[in-house]
Amino acid sequence: MAAWILNGLVWNEATGETETKHIRIADGVIAEIADASAGLPDTQGHDTIDAQGKLVSAGFIDMHVHLREPGFEYKEDIASGTRSAAAGGFTTIACMPNTRPVTDTPDTVRFILDKAATAGIINVLPYAAITKNELGRELTDFAALKEAGAVGFTDDGVGVQNAQMMKDAMKLAASMSMPVIAHCEDDSLVVGAAVTEGKFAAANGLKGIPNESEAIHVGRDILLAEATGVHYHVCHVSTEQSVRLIRHAKQFGINVTAEVCPHHLVLSDEDIPGMDANWKMNPPLRTPRDVQAVIEGLEDGTIDIVVTDHAPHGAEEKARGMQLAPFGIVGFETAFPLLYTEFVRTGKWTLGFLLRRMTSDPARVFGLASGVLKAGAPADITIVDLEREREVDPETFASKGKNTPFGGWKLYGWPETTLVGGKIVWTAH
């Protein structure tokens, strides 16, 4: 397909401003980016998209999502999940292995890739489990999983409790130049807890999840990563202590990277309005001090990227209340508008900073060819209406999951068109 995107606003890192550009797409890649001041190009024989006044960005990349298939298709499946991601402007996502069966065999990895190729509409990268059935007892066959198409190893959803098991996993992954992506949680500190150890827990008589439950594993794994040389990536950082440990590790040259979710940047436990399980996620919403720490960590590069941890659940599951409902919220369709509204429109961040953390930085961290808007790059592109204000209505989500704490929020910066390989896969119109 040959096409032109005309009159789009493209962020120029050198000037710190947007510039109007025309972008030509051919054979699935960006063939040319032309300055609009030279006038309109000859578009005869080409499809055209008029992006007048709209932001044109490299497609967003989300390296931590839950598509729920196989096994939990009533919550989400690859078809609905990729539609939801595309509606949020994402063109590449990496899905976690805590499915049923767990993604711990080459056959399950291949199933996900095959299903994504037939039912999905964006790029799907599967992670494989570190241990069989994510039970922490026996390593999976890393070599076979890599050959099948896994892009990294993680037991997301549970922390690997045994340090020797984690060290063995890191050593094996390092020998294959593969990353280990860690959900950091010491189980002995979190049993029976649903929210963070803070004001909300105290006010409602709830057992709290302490910050050290996350940070203990972060510190342990940093030392193991130093010993093994593996690329160690910390999932959904949420505490001041974790930020401090990761910052220290980077200063010593240890190969550690990290991610943070929009909800941990915007909300604290003091914002929870009541026992509504749409405010229950893991890691939980932390204290205002922790929120400030993860913001500063993202700003100074201690935390490398933004992810959603998109985690859909059925309405009846979330209706069980704060104590009994499963952890998790959906995130694809609110991620960019939320952060654009809260941080860019308020002048705290530049538009370029937010775009980097959602495009080129995840591509850099995980060695992807996408995430950049330049000639020769994949034509994975997102067009965003920065001036459009809309209220978050979960019932309109493309995701099967409606579990979000952001219902009713008025946000700016809604994705309008998403292209993958130069083809329009989603449009708001």
SVG drawing of the C-alpha trace seen along z (x, -y; Angstrom):
<svg xmlns="http://www.w3.org/2000/svg" viewBox="-22 -27 51 55">
<polyline fill="none" stroke="black" stroke-width="0.4" points="0.0,0.0 1.3,-3.5 -0.2,-6.4 0.4,-9.9 -0.3,-11.3 -0.7,-15.1 -0.2,-18.1 0.5,-16.2 2.1,-17.8 5.4,-15.9 7.5,-16.5 11.0,-17.9 13.3,-16.9 15.9,-19.5 13.6,-22.5 11.2,-21.2 8.2,-22.0 5.9,-20.4 6.4,-21.0 3.9,-20.3 5.0,-17.4 3.9,-15.1 4.7,-11.4 4.8,-9.0 4.3,-5.3 5.3,-2.5 5.5,1.3 4.8,1.0 7.5,-1.4 8.0,-5.2 9.4,-6.1 9.7,-9.9 9.0,-12.7 8.6,-16.0 8.4,-19.5 4.9,-20.9 6.3,-24.4 7.3,-23.1 3.6,-22.6 1.5,-19.5 3.2,-16.5 1.8,-14.8 -0.5,-12.2 -2.0,-10.9 -2.5,-7.2 -2.0,-7.2 -4.5,-7.0 -4.3,-10.1 -5.0,-10.9 -5.4,-14.6 -4.0,-15.0 -4.4,-18.8 -3.9,-20.0 -3.4,-16.5 -0.3,-15.0 1.4,-12.3 3.6,-10.0 5.3,-6.7 2.9,-4.1 2.8,-3.6 4.5,-0.5 3.2,1.2 5.6,3.9 3.3,5.1 -0.2,6.2 -2.7,9.0 -4.6,10.4 -6.1,13.3 -6.0,15.7 -5.8,18.7 -8.0,19.6 -9.7,16.4 -11.4,15.3 -14.5,14.0 -12.2,11.3 -10.4,10.5 -9.1,12.3 -6.5,11.4 -9.0,9.9 -10.7,7.6 -7.4,6.8 -5.6,5.7 -8.7,3.6 -8.6,1.9 -4.8,1.4 -5.2,-0.1 -8.0,-2.4 -5.4,-3.6 -2.8,-4.3 -0.7,-1.2 0.8,0.6 3.0,3.1 2.2,4.8 3.9,7.6 1.6,10.0 2.2,11.7 2.2,15.5 -0.2,15.9 -2.8,17.5 -4.4,20.9 -2.5,22.9 0.5,20.7 2.6,19.6 5.4,22.0 5.7,24.2 6.6,23.5 3.1,24.7 1.4,22.0 3.9,19.3 3.1,20.4 -0.7,20.4 -0.5,16.7 1.5,15.7 -0.8,17.6 -3.9,16.1 -2.4,12.6 -1.7,13.0 -5.2,14.1 -7.5,12.3 -5.2,9.5 -4.8,6.1 -1.5,4.9 1.9,6.4 1.8,8.9 5.0,10.0 4.6,12.9 6.6,13.3 7.1,16.8 7.1,18.0 10.3,18.3 9.1,21.3 6.7,24.1 3.1,23.1 4.6,20.0 5.0,22.1 8.6,21.2 9.7,24.8 11.3,25.7 12.7,23.5 11.0,23.7 12.9,24.6 14.2,21.1 15.9,22.2 12.8,23.8 10.6,20.8 13.0,18.3 13.0,20.3 9.2,20.4 9.1,16.6 9.1,15.5 10.8,12.1 11.6,12.4 10.9,14.4 8.7,13.5 6.4,15.0 4.3,11.8 1.5,12.0 3.7,13.7 7.2,13.0 9.9,15.7 10.3,16.4 13.4,18.6 16.6,16.6 18.6,19.5 15.8,20.2 15.9,16.5 19.7,16.6 19.6,19.7 17.0,18.1 19.1,15.0 22.2,16.9 20.4,18.9 18.7,15.9 22.0,14.0 23.6,16.8 20.9,16.3 20.9,12.5 17.3,12.5 15.8,10.3 14.2,11.3 11.2,9.2 10.3,9.4 7.1,9.0 8.7,8.0 6.7,9.2 7.7,11.1 4.6,13.3 5.3,13.6 4.4,9.9 1.2,9.6 -1.1,12.5 -4.6,11.3 -3.9,7.7 -5.7,5.7 -4.5,2.2 -1.2,0.4 -0.2,-0.1 -1.4,-3.7 -4.2,-6.0 -7.0,-4.2 -6.1,-0.8 -6.0,-2.3 -9.3,-4.2 -11.0,-1.0 -9.5,1.5 -7.7,3.4 -4.4,5.2 -2.0,3.2 0.6,4.3 3.9,2.8 6.3,1.1 9.1,3.4 7.2,6.4 8.1,4.9 11.5,3.4 13.0,6.5 12.7,8.4 14.0,5.4 17.1,5.2 17.7,9.0 17.3,9.2 19.6,6.2 22.4,8.1 21.6,11.2 21.6,9.2 25.0,7.8 26.3,11.3 24.9,12.8 25.0,9.8 21.4,10.4 19.2,7.6 16.9,7.3 13.7,5.3 11.5,4.3 7.7,4.5 5.3,1.7 7.5,-0.1 5.4,-1.7 7.5,-2.6 10.0,-5.2 12.3,-2.4 12.3,-0.6 13.1,-3.8 16.0,-4.4 17.4,-0.9 17.1,-1.1 18.7,-4.5 21.6,-3.2 22.0,-0.1 22.1,-2.3 24.8,-4.5 26.9,-1.3 26.4,-0.3 24.2,2.7 22.0,3.7 18.6,2.8 15.6,1.1 12.2,0.3 8.6,-0.6 5.8,-2.5 2.0,-2.5 -0.1,-5.7 -2.2,-4.9 0.8,-4.9 1.8,-8.3 -1.6,-9.9 -3.3,-8.3 -2.4,-7.5 -4.2,-5.5 -5.6,-8.7 -7.7,-9.1 -9.6,-5.8 -13.2,-6.8 -14.4,-3.7 -14.5,0.1 -14.8,0.0 -12.6,2.8 -12.0,0.8 -9.4,-0.9 -7.7,2.4 -4.6,3.3 -1.2,5.0 1.0,3.2 -1.6,1.2 -2.0,-2.6 0.7,-3.8 1.2,-6.9 1.6,-10.4 5.3,-10.2 5.6,-7.1 3.7,-8.8 6.2,-11.7 9.1,-9.3 8.0,-7.4 7.3,-10.6 10.8,-11.8 12.2,-8.4 10.5,-8.6 11.7,-12.1 15.3,-11.5 15.5,-8.2 15.7,-5.9 12.4,-4.5 12.8,-4.0 9.3,-3.5 5.5,-3.8 3.4,-0.6 -0.3,-0.1 -0.4,3.4 -3.8,3.6 -5.6,6.2 -9.3,6.8 -11.7,8.7 -15.4,9.5 -17.8,7.1 -19.1,9.8 -15.6,10.5 -14.9,6.8 -18.3,6.6 -17.1,8.9 -15.6,5.9 -12.2,4.7 -11.2,7.7 -12.4,10.5 -12.1,9.1 -9.1,9.8 -6.3,7.2 -6.1,5.2 -7.5,2.4 -7.7,1.8 -5.4,-0.7 -5.0,-0.8 -7.7,-3.4 -6.9,-5.9 -3.1,-5.8 -2.1,-8.6 -5.0,-11.0 -4.5,-10.6 -0.8,-11.4 -1.2,-14.1 -3.9,-15.8 -2.2,-15.4 1.4,-16.2 1.8,-17.8 -1.2,-20.2 -0.2,-21.3 3.3,-22.1 5.1,-19.5 6.4,-17.5 7.0,-18.3 5.0,-16.4 8.3,-15.0 9.1,-13.5 5.8,-11.7 6.1,-10.4 9.7,-9.1 8.6,-7.2 5.8,-5.5 7.7,-5.0 11.4,-5.2 12.4,-4.3 10.5,-1.0 11.9,-0.2 15.4,-0.9 15.0,1.1 13.7,4.2 15.6,3.8 12.6,3.2 12.8,1.7 9.6,-0.4 9.0,-3.4 10.6,-6.0 9.2,-8.3 11.8,-8.3 12.4,-7.1 13.0,-3.3 11.2,-2.7 8.0,-0.5 4.9,-2.5 3.4,-1.9 1.9,-5.3 -0.6,-6.9 -2.6,-10.1 -3.9,-12.0 -6.3,-14.9 -4.6,-16.8 -7.4,-19.3 -10.3,-16.9 -11.8,-16.7 -13.9,-13.7 -15.2,-12.0 -14.0,-8.5 -16.9,-6.2 -15.9,-2.5 -19.0,-1.3 -17.5,-2.5 -14.2,-0.7 -13.2,1.8 -11.9,4.0 -14.2,6.6 -12.9,5.2 -14.6,2.0 -12.7,2.0 -11.2,-1.4 -11.0,-4.0 -11.0,-6.8 -14.7,-6.6 -16.1,-10.2 -12.7,-11.9 -12.5,-14.5 -9.3,-14.1 -7.6,-15.6 -5.5,-14.0 -7.5,-11.1 -6.0,-8.8 -7.9,-9.2 -6.3,-6.8 -3.8,-3.9 -1.8,-2.4 0.3,0.8 2.6,1.6 1.0,-1.4 -2.5,0.0 -5.3,-1.7 -6.3,0.8 -8.4,-1.5 -10.1,-4.8 -12.3,-6.8 -14.6,-7.8"/>
</svg>
